[in-house]
Amino acid sequence: ARVNVVGGYVIKHKFDALSQERSLSGVISAVNQLCLMLKDRNTHPKIALLANKLRDEFGADIGLLARIVKNVKVLSPEFVSPAAAEEAGGGDKMNARSVGFTLSRFMRLVSSPKHPVMLFLDDLQWAEDTALDVIHTFLSDTMGSCMFFVGTYRDNEVHADHAVFDLMKKLESSHVPTNKVSLTGLDREDLNTMISDALCLYPRICKSLSEVVM
């Protein structure tokens, strides 16, 4: 992805039916991915500098960050809260507002115009209100984070009162630039063209296979 090429980070999560049992686990999982990427793609001096910034920013609250984002410990061994080992539920047991605020503070430090973070969340029709509230907190942050968000959902699996539509309204109210792209299914001709390109065969030869796939 171009984000990676220019020095940014792409983190992602796919929601499913089980996501509703642990509403914040998807977002937290994506941030945990980011911690591992920061460790793998930076030198030891840069990681040490980032760890110092986190100490300065969070102070006594560093334990709170460690309870929510377990992988923050890879940036510094001291970023391990004793409570982290005891709380199997992690951030899901905490108030969504507190989680959103804590993660936003983290994102401000690790993202920048030179190192943007792209968050991709798939199948938002399975996401709970609390997870989308945290996303709104991320994107409406005016304190300096550099994030790009892509979310997808199946419009035939959501009702008019689904939380994803509420998220869109909140983002507009917060003056966050948004774009909505509607994707329809492929028609027979387009599908046949795609299959012929993939198989390097003439379209007329692939028609029977396209009919089966359709």
C-alpha positions, 0 to 999 in steps of 0.5 A, a space after each residue: 500500500 502507498 501508505 506503507 511506502 511513504 513511511 506510514 502504517 496500515 492497521 486493520 480489523 475485520 468484524 464478525 458476529 462474535 465482535 458484539 460480545 467484545 465490542 472494543 476488541 477490534 479497535 484495540 486489536 488494530 492498535 496492538 498491531 501498530 505497536 508491533 509495526 513501530 517496533 519492527 520498522 524503527 531503530 532502537 534509538 527511535 523506539 527509545 525516543 518514542 518511549 520517552 515521549 509516551 512517559 512524558 505524555 501519560 505520566 502516571 497514566 501509562 499503566 492505563 495505556 498498558 492495560 488497554 494496549 497490551 503490546 505497548 510493552 514491546 516499546 519498553 519493558 516497563 510499560 506493563 501494568 500489574 493489572 494487565 495480567 489480571 484483566 482478561 477483558 482489557 479495554 472492554 471492561 472500561 468506559 468507551 470514552 476513557 478508552 477513546 481518549 487514551 487511544 487518541 493520546 497514543 495516536 497523537 504521539 505515534 502518527 505524523 504527516 511523515 508517518 500517517 496511520 491508516 485504520 481499515 475496519 471491515 464489516 462494520 455492520 457487526 460493530 457495536 456502538 461503543 467501537 464506533 464511538 471510539 472511532 469518532 473520538 479518533 477522527 474528531 481529535 483536533 490535537 494533532 493526530 494524523 489518521 486516515 480511516 476506511 470503513 466498509 459495511 454491507 448495506 443489505 445487512 444494516 437497518 436505518 437505525 444502525 450505529 454506522 449511520 450515526 457515526 457518519 452524522 457525528 463526523 459531519 457535525 464534527 466537521 471531519 471530511 468524509 466521502 461515501 462510496 457505494 459499490 454495486 455488484 459486478 454485471 455479467 460483462 464486467 465479471 467476464 472481463 475480470 475472469 478473462 484478465 485473471 486467466 489470460 484468456 479471450 472473453 468469449 472463452 470465459 463466458 461459460 465459466 462466468 455464467 457459473 460464477 454469476 
